[in-house]
Amino acid sequence: MLNITSDIQSLTTFRRRSGDFMKQLKKTRRPVVLTVNGKAAAVVQDAEAYQRLLDLAARADAKEGIRQGMDDIKQGKVRPAREFFEDFEARNGIPR
């Protein structure tokens, strides 16, 4: 959850107190929104939190791919693997 009093800061303040912000990022695991002229311009977060975000996104992509595959099966949009590979090899000039 974003805390607007401590997690939204100007870029100037971040540059002046970057060490303090690095400690805050490690301690809270919350990102900090940096503003320029009062508008959000960037988001800074610690490396571990960013990696967790990437991992969650990858899992969500995998789950969505599986869901789409299951929908294809339900709709009968499937064919035997042997047939697919025969067509694929023929289209791409791959000899057997």
C-alpha positions as CSV (number, residue, x, y, z in Angstrom):
1,M,0.0,0.0,0.0
2,L,1.3,3.4,-0.9
3,N,1.8,6.0,1.9
4,I,1.3,9.4,0.2
5,T,3.2,11.2,3.0
6,S,6.4,9.2,2.6
7,D,6.2,7.4,-0.7
8,I,5.6,10.3,-3.0
9,Q,8.6,12.7,-3.1
10,S,10.1,15.2,-5.5
11,L,13.1,14.2,-7.5
12,T,15.1,17.0,-5.9
13,T,14.4,15.7,-2.4
14,F,15.3,12.2,-3.5
15,R,18.7,13.5,-5.0
16,R,19.5,15.4,-1.8
17,R,18.6,12.5,0.6
18,S,19.2,9.4,-1.6
19,G,20.8,7.5,1.3
20,D,17.8,7.9,3.5
21,F,15.5,6.8,0.7
22,M,17.6,3.7,0.1
23,K,17.2,2.8,3.8
24,Q,13.4,3.4,3.5
25,L,13.1,1.3,0.4
26,K,14.9,-1.6,2.1
27,K,12.9,-1.3,5.3
28,T,9.4,-0.8,3.9
29,R,9.7,-2.7,0.6
30,R,7.4,0.0,-0.8
31,P,8.2,1.9,-3.9
32,V,8.7,5.6,-3.9
33,V,7.0,7.8,-6.6
34,L,9.3,10.6,-7.7
35,T,7.7,13.8,-9.0
36,V,8.9,16.5,-11.3
37,N,6.9,19.8,-11.2
38,G,4.3,18.0,-9.1
39,K,3.7,15.2,-11.6
40,A,4.7,11.6,-11.2
41,A,7.8,11.0,-13.3
42,A,9.4,7.8,-12.0
43,V,9.0,5.0,-9.5
44,V,12.0,3.7,-7.5
45,Q,12.0,0.4,-5.6
46,D,14.6,-1.9,-4.1
47,A,16.0,-4.7,-6.3
48,E,14.4,-7.5,-4.3
49,A,10.9,-5.9,-4.5
50,Y,11.4,-5.4,-8.3
51,Q,12.4,-9.1,-8.7
52,R,9.3,-10.2,-6.8
53,L,7.2,-8.0,-9.2
54,L,8.9,-9.6,-12.2
55,D,8.3,-13.1,-10.8
56,L,4.6,-12.3,-10.2
57,A,4.2,-11.0,-13.7
58,A,5.9,-14.1,-15.2
59,R,3.5,-16.4,-13.2
60,A,0.5,-14.4,-14.3
61,D,1.6,-14.7,-18.0
62,A,2.1,-18.5,-17.6
63,K,-1.4,-18.8,-15.9
64,E,-3.0,-16.8,-18.7
65,G,-1.3,-19.0,-21.4
66,I,-2.6,-22.1,-19.6
67,R,-6.1,-20.6,-19.4
68,Q,-6.1,-19.8,-23.1
69,G,-4.9,-23.3,-23.9
70,M,-7.7,-24.9,-21.8
71,D,-10.2,-22.6,-23.6
72,D,-8.9,-23.9,-26.9
73,I,-9.3,-27.5,-25.8
74,K,-12.9,-26.8,-24.7
75,Q,-13.7,-25.2,-28.1
76,G,-12.1,-28.0,-30.0
77,K,-9.3,-25.9,-31.4
78,V,-6.7,-28.7,-31.2
79,R,-5.1,-31.3,-33.4
80,P,-2.6,-34.1,-32.9
81,A,1.0,-33.1,-32.3
82,R,2.1,-35.4,-35.1
83,E,-0.1,-33.6,-37.6
84,F,1.2,-30.2,-36.4
85,F,4.8,-31.2,-36.8
86,E,4.3,-32.7,-40.2
87,D,2.7,-29.5,-41.4
88,F,5.3,-27.3,-39.7
89,E,8.2,-29.3,-41.2
90,A,6.6,-29.2,-44.7
91,R,5.9,-25.4,-44.6
92,N,9.5,-24.7,-43.4
93,G,11.3,-27.1,-45.6
94,I,12.6,-29.2,-42.8
95,P,13.5,-32.7,-44.0
96,R,12.6,-35.7,-42.0
